[in-house]
Amino acid sequence: MSTNQATPRYAAFILGRNPRLGQDTALRIADAVVNYSLRYRVDARLVMAMLIVESDFDPNAVSRAGAQGLGQLMPGTARWMGVRNSFDVTDNLYGMVKLLRTHMNQFRTADGSDPLVLAAYNAGDGAVRRHGGVPPYRETQAYIRRVVAIYQKLCGA
């Protein structure tokens, strides 16, 4: 599927999940997902699955821990990734996908599976290193299961 085909399909999917966004915002999200996924060599379907779990496509989401925006970036992580405004769709997705690529470079296994990548995104790379794998946190383990299940659905598995 070309980027010209993917963007409107992703936008329709995003609107189906969060109709309050409006067409313009859904298209901006979809366009950023497709473009940053290509730029950083990350599967856009994985980004979409993570966005569902992180914020359900709410650009204004704020977690109890203080994570912000679509990709639920912590303020320090956002600064590290060069994000100026975590509530800006394009800026947040830039930081999210760049961070995901950083974790892939550190933790992706030889078989291409991503549990450590997802664990690092959710709990931090320090937690993955300290525990020598997926941390024994219920939240992180549930996060990995949810993202993988949604990703598999998006892949048609």
C-alpha positions in Angstrom: 0.0 0.0 0.0 1.5 3.4 -1.0 1.5 6.3 1.4 -1.2 8.0 -0.7 -3.4 5.0 0.0 -2.4 4.4 3.6 -3.1 7.9 4.9 -6.8 8.1 4.1 -7.3 4.5 5.3 -5.6 5.2 8.6 -7.5 8.5 8.9 -10.8 6.6 8.5 -9.7 4.0 11.1 -8.6 6.8 13.5 -12.0 8.6 13.1 -13.8 5.3 13.7 -11.9 5.0 17.1 -12.2 8.7 18.0 -15.0 10.5 16.0 -14.5 13.7 18.1 -11.2 14.4 16.4 -12.6 15.6 13.1 -11.4 14.8 9.6 -8.5 17.3 9.5 -7.0 16.1 12.8 -7.4 12.4 11.8 -5.6 13.1 8.5 -2.8 14.9 10.3 -2.3 12.0 12.7 -2.5 9.5 9.8 -0.1 11.5 7.7 2.4 11.8 10.6 2.2 8.1 11.4 2.9 7.1 7.8 5.7 9.6 7.2 7.5 9.1 10.5 7.1 5.3 10.2 8.8 5.4 6.8 11.5 7.8 8.0 12.4 5.7 11.0 11.7 2.3 9.4 9.0 1.4 11.9 5.9 -0.6 11.0 3.1 2.0 10.9 0.7 -0.7 12.2 2.7 -1.1 15.3 2.6 2.7 15.8 -1.2 2.6 15.3 -1.6 -0.3 17.8 0.5 1.6 20.4 -1.5 4.8 19.8 -4.7 2.9 20.6 -3.3 1.7 23.9 -1.5 4.9 24.8 -4.2 7.5 24.1 -6.9 6.1 21.8 -5.9 8.9 19.4 -6.5 11.7 21.9 -3.9 14.4 21.3 -4.8 16.0 24.6 -4.4 12.9 26.8 -2.5 13.2 30.1 -1.8 10.2 32.2 -1.8 10.1 36.1 2.0 9.9 35.8 2.2 13.0 33.6 2.7 11.4 30.2 1.3 13.7 27.5 -0.3 13.6 24.0 -0.9 10.9 21.5 2.2 8.8 22.3 2.0 9.6 26.0 5.5 11.0 26.2 6.9 11.9 29.6 8.1 15.6 29.6 11.8 14.6 30.0 11.6 12.0 27.3 9.9 14.4 25.0 12.7 16.9 25.5 15.3 14.2 24.9 13.5 13.4 21.6 13.4 17.0 20.5 9.7 17.5 21.1 8.7 21.1 21.8 5.0 20.6 22.3 3.7 17.1 23.3 0.1 18.2 22.5 0.9 19.0 18.9 0.0 16.0 16.8 3.1 16.1 14.5 5.6 17.0 17.2 4.4 14.2 19.5 4.4 11.5 16.8 7.8 12.6 15.7 9.1 12.0 19.3 7.1 8.8 19.7 8.4 7.1 16.5 11.9 8.4 17.0 11.8 6.9 20.6 10.4 3.6 19.3 13.3 3.4 16.7 15.8 4.2 19.5 14.4 1.3 21.6 14.4 -1.0 18.5 18.0 -0.3 18.0 18.7 -1.3 21.6 16.3 -4.1 22.3 14.9 -5.8 19.1 15.7 -9.5 19.1 17.2 -11.4 16.3 13.8 -12.9 15.3 12.4 -9.4 15.0 10.0 -9.6 17.9 9.4 -6.5 20.0 8.5 -7.4 23.6 11.6 -5.7 25.0 11.0 -2.7 22.7 7.4 -2.4 24.0 8.6 -2.9 27.6 11.2 -0.1 27.1 8.6 2.2 25.7 6.2 1.6 28.6 8.5 1.2 31.6 11.7 2.8 30.3 14.9 1.3 29.0 16.5 1.4 32.4 13.8 -0.9 33.8 14.4 -3.4 30.9 18.1 -3.3 31.6 17.7 -3.7 35.4 15.5 -6.7 35.0 17.4 -8.2 32.1 14.2 -8.4 30.1 10.5 -7.5 30.5 10.1 -6.0 33.9 7.7 -7.9 36.3 5.3 -5.0 36.3 1.7 -5.9 35.7 1.1 -2.7 33.8 4.0 -3.4 31.4 3.1 -7.0 30.8 -0.6 -6.1 30.1 0.6 -3.2 27.8 2.7 -5.7 25.8 -0.2 -8.1 25.5 -2.6 -5.4 24.4 -0.3 -3.8 21.8 0.6 -7.2 20.3 -3.1 -8.3 20.1 -4.1 -5.0 18.4 -1.1 -5.2 16.1 -1.9 -8.7 15.1 -5.5 -7.6 14.3 -4.2 -4.7 12.2 -1.9 -7.2 10.3 -4.9 -9.4 9.6 -3.7 -12.3 11.8 
